[in-house]
């Protein structure tokens, strides 16, 4: 019996002008994961860039939708069909405004919490029951509009911490695949409290 393949969908906006944005932290985690599986991203017919290999000993497809964030669902669903991966083996990596910068959280299902990428994925997969790796980016300062905040690059202090935090998020994906949700949550949620200043 063949091993069950997983699909890790890393959300962001394509294009160099968005590469450093907070909204693109999913893409950034995808780069770390692709390096770990030893594969470069290649454009696939399913409207994603995909890197395939093994993660936590399991066959995996690391996918970056090549649509804009609010249309992520179509490519994710197409990749799910193309690689024959059901929603219960899909992990979506995305930025999360409601978590402090650097906090990593794992969950299964739930709402989209105003995240247009998740809303699109849920609509296209026709289920909320897929895994999420949520990477905290914090709330915008003052009265700054959240839509503007997510499309700005990380600040200088955040950029210093980012490489380690991206590795932690990639670790969280690996743990989820290897030990399951509950055990991975126990490890990740206790270890990923933000470093940096209070508040």
Backbone bond lengths (Angstrom), bond angles and torsions (degrees), N, CA, C in turn:
res aa  C-N    CA-C-N  psi(-1)  N-CA   C-N-CA  omega(-1)  CA-C   N-CA-C  phi
1 X - - - 1.467 - - 1.536 109.26 -
2 X 1.330 118.35 128.23 1.463 119.97 -177.49 1.521 111.14 -67.45
3 X 1.330 115.52 151.34 1.461 120.01 177.29 1.527 110.16 -68.64
4 X 1.321 115.01 149.62 1.465 120.18 178.72 1.525 110.11 -76.63
5 X 1.324 115.03 125.30 1.457 120.61 179.54 1.529 109.93 -86.00
6 X 1.323 115.85 147.34 1.465 122.46 176.01 1.528 109.83 -110.60
7 X 1.317 115.59 152.01 1.465 122.84 174.18 1.522 107.78 -118.03
8 X 1.323 116.58 121.42 1.466 122.04 176.15 1.520 107.01 -108.54
9 X 1.322 116.71 107.91 1.466 122.38 -176.79 1.526 108.53 -97.35
10 X 1.320 116.63 117.75 1.457 123.16 -175.04 1.531 108.12 -106.57
11 X 1.323 116.57 113.36 1.461 120.57 -169.81 1.526 112.44 -87.31
12 X 1.335 115.43 148.12 1.453 122.48 177.30 1.520 109.18 178.67
13 X 1.318 115.45 -172.41 1.465 122.04 174.94 1.519 109.08 -111.45
14 X 1.344 118.08 131.60 1.464 119.47 178.32 1.529 111.36 -73.29
15 X 1.310 116.18 152.23 1.465 120.11 177.99 1.515 111.28 114.62
16 X 1.324 116.05 138.31 1.463 121.76 -174.83 1.522 112.09 -60.79
17 X 1.348 117.21 -31.05 1.468 118.95 -176.62 1.530 112.56 -67.68
18 X 1.337 116.80 -17.04 1.471 120.42 180.00 1.531 112.60 -102.94
19 X 1.325 117.59 -4.34 1.472 121.34 -166.33 1.524 113.45 -55.69
20 X 1.343 117.76 -38.69 1.469 120.17 -176.50 1.512 114.36 -94.90
21 X 1.338 117.95 3.93 1.468 121.61 -176.74 1.526 112.43 -66.48
22 X 1.324 115.91 152.29 1.472 120.51 174.07 1.527 110.77 -58.10
23 X 1.326 116.35 -37.32 1.471 121.14 -178.74 1.529 111.83 -63.70
24 X 1.331 116.72 -16.31 1.469 120.83 -175.59 1.518 113.28 -99.67
25 X 1.320 117.06 15.74 1.465 118.31 -177.71 1.531 110.70 -65.29
26 X 1.334 117.83 -26.55 1.467 120.14 174.65 1.524 111.40 -61.29
27 X 1.337 116.08 -45.66 1.472 120.35 176.18 1.531 110.42 -58.17
28 X 1.346 115.86 -41.30 1.464 120.13 -177.49 1.532 110.95 -63.53
29 X 1.327 116.48 -42.74 1.469 120.43 176.36 1.531 109.13 -63.50
30 X 1.336 116.86 -37.84 1.464 121.07 177.07 1.519 112.55 -58.52
31 X 1.333 116.67 -38.33 1.465 120.39 177.72 1.531 111.08 -62.22
32 X 1.337 116.43 -41.70 1.463 120.98 178.96 1.531 109.83 -64.34
33 X 1.327 116.30 -44.36 1.465 120.45 -179.04 1.533 111.34 -65.22
34 X 1.328 116.99 -40.77 1.463 120.16 178.84 1.527 110.51 -61.87
35 X 1.332 116.24 -40.41 1.464 119.94 176.88 1.529 110.46 -62.33
36 X 1.317 116.62 -38.46 1.467 120.35 -179.16 1.530 112.16 -67.64
37 X 1.324 116.89 -35.33 1.473 118.13 178.66 1.523 111.59 -85.16
38 X 1.345 116.16 -5.59 1.461 120.50 176.15 1.513 113.58 72.08
39 X 1.340 115.92 36.50 1.467 119.75 -176.79 1.523 109.83 -135.62
40 X 1.309 116.63 141.83 1.458 121.20 173.76 1.522 109.57 -85.16
41 X 1.331 116.21 153.66 1.466 119.97 174.65 1.526 109.99 -71.68
42 X 1.327 115.19 133.57 1.467 121.12 174.71 1.521 108.93 -125.54
43 X 1.318 115.18 146.91 1.467 119.34 178.78 1.522 109.16 -73.27
44 X 1.316 117.11 129.58 1.463 122.11 179.98 1.519 110.16 -111.19
45 X 1.308 115.68 165.02 1.469 119.78 179.94 1.523 112.10 -65.97
46 X 1.319 116.63 -20.42 1.464 120.17 -175.82 1.534 113.16 -84.18
47 X 1.342 117.42 19.66 1.463 122.90 175.31 1.522 113.17 66.51
48 X 1.332 115.10 29.63 1.452 120.25 172.02 1.518 108.74 -130.70
49 X 1.330 115.39 160.32 1.449 120.31 162.57 1.519 105.70 -92.59
50 X 1.313 117.72 132.92 1.460 120.79 -174.24 1.518 111.20 -129.57
51 X 1.330 114.65 140.74 1.461 122.86 171.63 1.521 106.39 -122.65
52 X 1.314 117.52 125.40 1.461 120.73 -175.47 1.523 110.52 -115.14
53 X 1.306 115.41 149.47 1.459 120.68 179.71 1.510 109.68 170.96
54 X 1.329 115.73 -149.05 1.465 121.03 179.87 1.517 109.52 -123.90
55 X 1.332 114.83 136.54 1.452 122.54 179.21 1.523 106.43 -134.33
56 X 1.316 117.09 130.77 1.472 121.01 -176.18 1.530 110.19 54.20
57 X 1.348 116.03 31.12 1.456 120.78 178.04 1.517 115.12 79.53
58 X 1.335 116.88 3.86 1.465 120.83 -176.13 1.529 110.54 -115.16
59 X 1.345 117.47 148.65 1.465 119.53 175.50 1.526 110.12 -67.33
60 X 1.317 115.95 134.47 1.455 119.42 -174.47 1.522 110.23 -144.40
61 X 1.324 115.09 148.90 1.463 122.78 171.23 1.528 106.94 -115.55
62 X 1.328 117.21 119.18 1.457 122.28 173.08 1.529 106.02 -92.99
63 X 1.322 117.67 119.66 1.464 120.41 -173.12 1.524 111.65 -124.02
64 X 1.324 115.51 137.81 1.465 122.04 171.64 1.521 108.13 -116.97
65 X 1.333 118.31 113.44 1.465 119.45 176.63 1.526 110.38 -59.48
66 X 1.322 116.10 138.44 1.459 121.05 -179.91 1.525 112.84 -97.01
67 X 1.329 115.49 16.15 1.459 120.96 172.20 1.520 108.26 -98.83
68 X 1.319 117.38 172.11 1.454 119.27 172.40 1.525 109.55 -71.43
69 X 1.330 115.14 159.87 1.462 122.03 -171.00 1.526 113.22 -49.48
70 X 1.343 116.93 -45.98 1.465 118.74 -173.93 1.527 113.10 -74.22
71 X 1.334 116.95 -0.99 1.468 121.75 175.40 1.532 111.02 -119.79
72 X 1.336 116.76 22.62 1.469 121.21 -175.75 1.525 113.15 -62.67
73 X 1.323 117.01 -28.85 1.463 120.52 -171.53 1.511 114.66 -61.24
74 X 1.330 117.24 -41.51 1.466 120.50 -178.66 1.524 112.23 -57.62
75 X 1.347 117.70 -53.18 1.459 119.06 177.88 1.527 113.41 -62.67
76 X 1.343 118.30 -37.93 1.468 119.94 179.44 1.529 110.21 -64.24
77 X 1.329 116.12 -44.46 1.468 119.87 178.86 1.527 110.78 -65.18
78 X 1.338 116.86 -38.90 1.467 120.26 178.76 1.529 110.59 -64.48
79 X 1.342 116.88 -41.65 1.462 120.45 177.83 1.525 110.56 -65.44
80 X 1.330 116.38 -38.81 1.464 120.97 176.96 1.520 110.89 -58.03
81 X 1.335 116.51 -43.18 1.461 121.03 178.40 1.519 112.48 -70.92
82 X 1.325 116.01 -43.08 1.465 121.42 -176.71 1.529 111.44 -63.03
83 X 1.341 115.53 -42.38 1.468 120.12 -178.08 1.527 112.92 -94.86
84 X 1.340 115.83 2.16 1.476 121.28 178.19 1.532 111.84 56.84
85 X 1.328 114.88 49.77 1.464 121.51 177.65 1.528 108.67 -113.53
86 X 1.339 118.94 118.13 1.463 121.07 -179.99 1.531 111.21 -75.81
87 X 1.343 117.97 162.01 1.469 121.01 -177.51 1.524 114.23 -54.33
88 X 1.344 117.63 -31.57 1.469 118.53 -178.05 1.529 113.38 -70.00
89 X 1.354 117.51 -6.39 1.462 120.57 173.70 1.538 110.88 -120.55
90 X 1.326 115.49 28.35 1.470 120.82 175.75 1.524 108.74 -108.35
91 X 1.323 115.79 132.60 1.458 122.94 175.19 1.531 107.16 -117.85
92 X 1.325 117.41 124.80 1.463 121.58 177.82 1.530 108.62 -106.81
93 X 1.328 116.26 125.27 1.470 122.13 179.25 1.527 107.88 -103.48
94 X 1.340 116.47 124.82 1.467 118.72 -174.33 1.525 111.44 -150.94
95 X 1.326 115.46 162.47 1.457 123.08 175.29 1.531 109.40 -75.85
96 X 1.332 116.10 151.35 1.465 121.08 -177.46 1.529 110.29 -138.69
97 X 1.341 115.59 111.93 1.461 121.46 -179.53 1.523 112.61 -64.19
98 X 1.321 117.80 -33.28 1.461 121.38 -171.83 1.523 113.82 -85.28
99 X 1.324 117.32 10.59 1.461 121.14 173.68 1.530 108.56 -119.18
100 X 1.330 117.49 142.06 1.472 119.75 177.15 1.524 110.84 -59.20
101 X 1.318 115.64 152.02 1.464 120.29 -179.46 1.523 110.38 -52.12
102 X 1.328 115.57 129.76 1.451 121.46 174.88 1.510 115.34 91.13
103 X 1.329 117.63 -8.64 1.460 120.11 178.56 1.526 109.67 -79.14
104 X 1.315 116.75 132.30 1.464 122.22 179.19 1.530 107.92 -111.35
105 X 1.301 116.64 131.21 1.463 121.43 179.06 1.532 109.79 -134.80
106 X 1.329 115.31 143.78 1.466 122.11 177.40 1.518 109.15 -113.30
107 X 1.315 116.05 142.73 1.461 119.01 174.35 1.526 109.82 -155.38
108 X 1.321 114.05 164.78 1.464 121.73 173.72 1.512 107.40 -119.28
109 X 1.332 116.57 126.91 1.455 120.77 176.72 1.520 112.80 70.27
110 X 1.324 114.99 -163.71 1.462 120.89 -178.14 1.518 111.51 100.99
111 X 1.322 115.07 179.86 1.463 120.61 -178.12 1.518 111.81 -80.98
112 X 1.346 114.81 -175.73 1.470 118.75 -178.96 1.525 112.23 -95.61
113 X 1.359 116.62 -11.14 1.470 120.86 175.97 1.531 111.94 54.67
114 X 1.328 116.37 34.97 1.459 120.30 178.28 1.515 115.03 80.32
115 X 1.333 116.93 4.96 1.473 120.61 -178.67 1.531 108.32 -87.52
116 X 1.339 116.26 114.71 1.468 120.00 -174.63 1.522 113.34 -65.36
117 X 1.330 117.07 -31.53 1.462 120.08 177.40 1.518 111.21 -64.50
118 X 1.337 116.20 -46.51 1.467 120.15 178.48 1.521 111.08 -64.04
119 X 1.321 115.96 -40.89 1.469 119.68 179.61 1.531 110.06 -58.08
120 X 1.327 116.04 -42.76 1.460 121.15 -179.72 1.528 111.39 -67.20
121 X 1.350 116.60 -41.77 1.464 120.32 179.46 1.521 110.67 -63.25
122 X 1.337 116.34 -45.66 1.464 120.90 179.58 1.525 111.01 -60.18
123 X 1.336 116.54 -43.71 1.469 120.16 -179.66 1.527 111.01 -64.19
124 X 1.321 117.16 -40.88 1.468 120.21 -176.12 1.526 112.60 -76.35
125 X 1.336 116.88 -35.76 1.465 119.65 177.72 1.531 111.82 -80.36
126 X 1.338 116.02 -16.30 1.465 123.40 -178.26 1.520 112.14 62.30
127 X 1.305 115.41 30.08 1.457 121.18 174.95 1.526 108.79 -159.84
128 X 1.340 115.23 150.97 1.471 120.34 172.10 1.520 110.99 -93.25
129 X 1.310 116.53 -6.50 1.460 120.71 -169.64 1.529 112.45 -86.50
130 X 1.313 114.50 67.36 1.460 121.69 170.57 1.534 105.92 -131.92
131 X 1.322 115.97 160.29 1.466 120.26 -177.57 1.523 110.61 -79.30
132 X 1.327 114.93 150.10 1.465 120.56 176.18 1.527 108.98 -129.40
133 X 1.312 115.61 137.46 1.459 122.42 168.08 1.525 105.15 -110.97
134 X 1.319 115.60 111.11 1.473 122.49 -172.70 1.526 108.77 -100.13
135 X 1.312 115.52 123.64 1.466 121.83 -178.97 1.526 107.86 -107.44
136 X 1.336 116.06 112.29 1.457 119.76 -176.33 1.517 113.28 -66.65
137 X 1.339 115.96 130.82 1.466 120.51 174.98 1.530 111.01 -115.99
138 X 1.345 117.30 -3.37 1.456 120.82 179.09 1.516 112.90 77.85
139 X 1.291 114.78 170.31 1.465 122.33 179.90 1.523 110.76 -89.51
140 X 1.335 118.29 151.55 1.476 119.70 178.26 1.524 110.80 -65.58
141 X 1.323 116.69 148.52 1.463 119.87 178.70 1.522 111.61 -72.66
142 X 1.310 115.45 149.25 1.463 120.22 174.77 1.516 112.70 55.88
143 X 1.323 115.41 -129.96 1.468 120.44 -177.12 1.523 112.46 -104.37
144 X 1.306 116.22 15.05 1.469 118.98 -179.22 1.530 110.36 -59.30
145 X 1.317 115.21 136.62 1.468 121.09 -179.62 1.532 109.92 -67.72
146 X 1.352 117.21 131.47 1.467 118.94 179.00 1.529 113.43 -55.02
147 X 1.355 116.49 -36.29 1.471 119.49 -179.26 1.531 111.24 -63.81
148 X 1.333 117.15 -34.59 1.470 120.37 176.29 1.526 110.52 -73.81
149 X 1.329 115.60 -41.23 1.466 121.42 -177.29 1.523 111.88 -58.62
150 X 1.331 117.26 -45.68 1.468 119.48 -176.32 1.526 112.06 -69.33
151 X 1.340 116.77 -22.55 1.466 120.48 179.94 1.532 112.54 -95.89
152 X 1.326 116.00 15.08 1.461 121.44 172.40 1.517 109.00 -103.64
153 X 1.321 115.90 153.66 1.468 120.09 177.36 1.530 110.37 -70.30
154 X 1.318 115.56 155.73 1.457 120.30 172.37 1.532 109.32 -58.82
155 X 1.336 115.77 147.48 1.457 121.10 178.38 1.524 111.42 -73.07
156 X 1.351 117.25 168.59 1.470 121.45 -176.63 1.533 113.25 -57.45
157 X 1.328 117.92 -44.21 1.471 120.39 -179.42 1.533 110.18 -65.91
158 X 1.329 115.98 -39.41 1.465 119.96 178.66 1.532 110.65 -65.49
159 X 1.324 116.14 -39.87 1.470 119.25 -178.22 1.526 111.98 -63.15
160 X 1.339 116.51 -30.39 1.467 119.51 177.00 1.520 110.90 -64.54
161 X 1.318 116.35 -39.92 1.465 120.75 -177.35 1.526 112.99 -82.58
162 X 1.315 116.40 -20.13 1.459 121.40 -168.98 1.538 114.58 -56.46
163 X 1.342 120.10 -45.79 1.470 118.14 -177.20 1.532 113.18 -55.51
164 X 1.328 117.36 -44.09 1.464 121.01 179.14 1.530 110.57 -64.93
165 X 1.324 116.58 -41.13 1.464 120.40 -177.46 1.530 111.53 -68.48
166 X 1.326 116.92 -35.98 1.468 120.19 176.27 1.526 110.21 -64.16
167 X 1.327 116.87 -38.95 1.471 120.60 176.46 1.530 109.89 -63.72
168 X 1.329 116.90 -40.23 1.465 120.49 178.74 1.526 111.30 -63.53
169 X 1.321 116.30 -40.75 1.467 119.58 178.32 1.523 110.42 -65.14
170 X 1.337 116.92 -40.12 1.468 120.43 176.69 1.524 110.53 -64.35
171 X 1.352 116.48 -39.36 1.468 120.35 175.21 1.525 110.60 -58.48
172 X 1.340 115.87 -40.48 1.471 120.71 -178.78 1.524 111.04 -62.90
173 X 1.336 116.50 -39.85 1.467 120.12 176.65 1.526 109.75 -61.92
174 X 1.319 116.43 -46.74 1.473 120.25 -179.74 1.521 111.59 -61.15
175 X 1.329 116.55 -42.85 1.467 120.06 179.46 1.519 111.15 -62.60
176 X 1.330 116.31 -43.33 1.465 120.39 179.46 1.525 110.66 -56.90
177 X 1.331 116.39 -43.76 1.464 120.23 -179.74 1.527 111.94 -69.07
178 X 1.337 116.64 -35.79 1.465 118.75 -171.35 1.514 114.02 -87.40
179 X 1.342 117.56 -35.10 1.470 118.82 -174.39 1.522 113.91 -119.54
180 X 1.345 117.92 -5.12 1.459 120.04 -179.87 1.521 111.70 91.05
181 X 1.333 115.61 169.13 1.467 121.40 -169.87 1.528 112.88 -64.87
182 X 1.330 118.16 -52.21 1.470 120.13 -172.71 1.524 111.56 -61.63
183 X 1.316 116.95 -47.50 1.465 120.30 -179.52 1.529 111.04 -66.38
184 X 1.327 116.90 -38.09 1.472 120.19 178.56 1.526 110.28 -66.40
185 X 1.334 117.33 -41.57 1.469 120.18 177.62 1.524 110.79 -59.46
186 X 1.335 116.49 -43.56 1.468 120.06 -179.46 1.518 111.49 -56.51
187 X 1.330 116.34 -42.47 1.466 120.10 -178.45 1.521 112.30 -76.90
188 X 1.338 116.16 -47.57 1.469 120.47 -173.02 1.523 111.24 -70.70
189 X 1.327 117.78 -43.80 1.460 120.28 -173.89 1.523 112.12 -69.58
190 X 1.324 117.52 -29.55 1.457 119.38 177.42 1.528 111.03 -79.49
191 X 1.331 116.74 -26.21 1.474 120.13 -174.51 1.507 113.91 -94.61
192 X 1.341 118.54 -12.45 1.471 118.21 -168.64 1.514 113.91 -108.64
193 X 1.322 116.75 26.53 1.475 117.01 173.50 1.524 108.02 -63.69
194 X 1.337 116.06 140.46 1.471 118.22 -176.57 1.521 112.24 -60.99
195 X 1.313 115.98 140.36 1.461 120.97 174.61 1.527 107.42 -85.00
196 X 1.148 133.35 -148.58 1.455 126.78 172.44 1.520 112.57 70.26
197 X 1.308 116.25 -162.91 1.462 121.21 -171.73 1.516 111.39 -84.65
198 X 1.324 114.59 160.27 1.467 119.48 176.34 1.511 109.16 -71.26
199 X 1.347 114.67 149.84 1.473 119.27 175.95 1.463 110.39 76.78
